[in-house]
Amino acid sequence: MSVTTKRGRVGRIALNVFAGFGFIYLFLPIAFIVAFSFNQPKGKFNIVWQRFTLENWTDPFSDTALTDAFVTSLKIAAVSTLIATFLGSMIAIALSRYRFRGSAAYNFLLVLPLTTPEIVLGSSLATLFLGQSMVDFGFGTIVIAHAMFQVSFVALTVRARIRGFDWTLEQAAQDLGASPVRTFWKVTFPLILPGISAASLLAFALSLDDFIITFFNAGSTLTFPLRIFGASRVELPPQINVLASVILVVTVSIMAVGSLLGQRRRRRLGQTA
């Protein structure tokens, strides 16, 4: 075996080892959360392993305040995601489909919220809302704040899907007598739907997870992250881990279903071809 071949093998082994450590670093906190959802803690803090139990999962909503905050986060994420998905998708289509004066400036403004620190966005929005005497901090201000930064993520994700889209398909549909609206719903929308779905899931997860921007604009409204932060000084009940595990299971299930549907679709297209 030559020296070059040996070096190549050592390099591949080293790369695999480093990749393995990287995955462990990423997934160890997730494994910790799931494992401690089955822990029976002593006292109010679920940070030291005591013994295995299923009691936490028999009544995951026993902590009323935590459950209410969790439901509030789901509502905020749902509303803000709908708004951001619509606006972001329209922005992505416009910037990809048309060329107009000032499009470069719009591209820059689209990326700006992603590069701005969240504490700057949160404090700026709080200042904006404070300047409006008729605006009360709460559910509405959180939705507006979340939709604002979600739009950029949605637009960039959908635009990545649209990139390479064959716009002549729209022209062909219209040549066959389809109206612009019918062309969009029958041709364009189905083709970009996977990108829109991925963008909406990303936006939903970002909203559910956000703490800093929410902290500045929540008022008396408590979301799931805010409730955990507030309760962490006095208690960390296992229901936190249970609800987090539920979110993880639902997310993985949605991703698995989407992957399976995508594979079936590719197989059908391959058989048709």
N, C-alpha and C positions, 0 to 999 in steps of 0.2 A: 504494500500500500504506500503510495507516494505521500510526501509531506503535505502537499496541497490538499489531498483527499482527507488526511487526518485533521488538518486545520478546519476544513469545511465541516467535518463531522462534529468536532469540538464546538465550532461556532453554532451549529444547529442545536446541539444539546444545551449550550449556554442560553441561547435565545428561548428555547422551550422552558428552561428553568426560570428565567426572568419573567416570562409570560405567566407561568404558574403562580409565582409570587404576586404578580400584579392582580390576577384573578382572586387570589386569597385575600389580598388587601381590599379589593372591591366588595367581595361577598361576605367577608367575615362579620361586619356589622349587621347585615341582613340575617345571617344565620343566628347571631346573638339575639336579635329581636324575636325571631320565631321560637328559638329554644326557651327563652325566658317567658314566653306566653304560656308555657306549661309548668312554670315554677310556682311553688307555694312559698311566698316570702314570709319572713318573720318581721313584723312591724309594717311600716308604711312605704318602705323603699324596696323595690324589686330589682336589686343590683347584685345580690349575692345568691348563688344557687343553693337551694335548700333541699327540695325533693320534688319529684315529678307528680303532677296532678292534672286532671282534666276539668277541675272545678271552674277555672277561669273561662273556659270555652262553653260551659253549660249556661252561663249568664254573662255574655260579653258586654251587655248594656246595663250592668248593675250600677255603674257610676253615672248618675243622671246628668250631672254637670258636664262630664266628659262626652257623654252621648249627645247632648244638646249642641255642644261645640262641634262635634263631628258632623252632625246633620247640617248645621249652619255652613260649615266648610263645603259640604257637598252641594248645597243650594247655590252658594256663591260661585263655586267652580262651574256648575252647570250653566248658570246665566251668563257669566263672563265668557265662557268658552263658546257659547252660541253667538254672542256678539262678535268676539274676536275671529271666529271661524268665518263668519259672513264677510266682515270687513277685510280680513287678511286675504281671503280667497279672491275677492274682487280686486284688491290691490295687486296681487300676484298676476292675475289674468291681464289686467290693464298694462302693467309694466312689461310683461312678456309678449303680449299680443301687438302692442302699438308702440311706435316710436314718436316721441313728441319733445318739444323744447322743454328743458328742465327735468327730464327723466333722471339724469345723473344726480341732481339734487334730491329727488325723491328717494333714490337708492341710498344715498348717504343718510337721509333722515330715517330711513327704514332700519338701518343698522345701528343708528345712534343709541336707541334705548337698550340694545344688547351690550354696548360697551360702557354705558354709564353705570357707576356703582348704584346698587339698590338703595343705599341710604340717601343718596342724592335724589333719586326719583321719589322715594317716599316722603322726604322732607319737602321737596318742591311741590308735590301734590297736596300735602297738608297745608302748605302756605297758600296755595291756590284756593283750596276749599275754605280756609279761614277768612279769605278775602271776600267770600260770598256769604252775606249775612243770613240768607235763607237756606243755606245748606247745612244739614245736621250730619255729623259723623256717624257712620253706622253701616248698615248693609249696602246702601246705595253707593256710598263713597268707596267701599271696598271693591264692589263690582266694577266701578269706573276705573279704579286704579289697576285692578288685575287685567281688565280688557285692554288697557293702554299698553302694557308690556307684552301681553299675549299676542297682539296683532302682529308684531314684528316676527315672532317665532312662527306663527301660522303663515305669514306671507312668504318668508324665506323657504319654509318647508314645501309649500305648494309650488312655489316658483321653481324649486329644484326638480319637482315632478313634471312641471310643464316644459322645462328646458328640453329641447329635442322633440317637442310635440309637433306633429305634422298638421299645420294649419290648413293645408289644402283639403283636408277631410271636411272642414266646414264649407269650403267653396263647393266641393262635390255635392254635399247634401243640399245646399241652396240651389245648385244647378238642377237638381232633381225635384225642386219645387218646395222644399222645406223652408219655413219662415226662420228668421234669425233666432227667435225664442225656441222653436222646436229643434233647431239645429243644436242649440246649446244643451238642451235637456236630453236629447237623444244621441248626440255624438260627443260633444266636448265634456259634459259633466261626467258621464260614465268612465271616460278615459282618465280623468284627473281625480276621480273619487278616492282611489287609494291614497293619494297624496293628501287630500283633504282630511281623510279619516286619521291618518298618521299625525297630521298637524293638530287636529282637535284633541286627540289623546295626549299629545305632548302638552298642549295648552292646559288641559284639565289637570294633569299631574303637576304642572308648575303652579297653578292656582291653589291646588290643595296643599301644596308644600310651602307656599310663600309665608314668610314671617316678617321680614324687615319692612317691606312696603305696607303690609297689612297693619303692622304695629303703629305706624304713623297715621293711619287713616281709619282705624277701626272704631274709635270712640269707646262706647261701652259694649260693643259687640265682641263676643269671644269666638274665635275660630279654633279649630283643632290645634294648630301649632301654638297659638297664644295661650290656650288652656294648659297645654303641657308645660310651657315655659313658666306660667304662673304657679302651677302646682308643684313644679320640680323643687321648690324651696322647702316644701312641707311634706310632700309625698310623691311617690311614683308607683301608682297601682298597676298590677299586671294587665288590667284592661287596656292600658295604652299599647302594650305589646300585642294584645289580641286584635284590637282594631287595626293596628298597623299591619299585622299578618293577613287580616281579611283584605285590606287594600292590595297587598302583594299578590295574594291568590287570585283576586279578580283581575288584576293587571296581567299576570302571567297567562291566565285563561283567555283573555281577550287577544293577547299576542299569539297564543297557540292557535286559536280559531282562525285569526287572520292569516297566519302562515299556512294552515291547512287549506283554506279557501284559495289562497294564492297558488299553491301547488296544484290543486285541482284545475284551476283556471288555465295554468300553463300547460297541463297535460291535455286538456281539451283543445287548446289552440294548437298544440303539437300534433294531435290526432287529426284535426281539421286540415292542417297544412300538409 
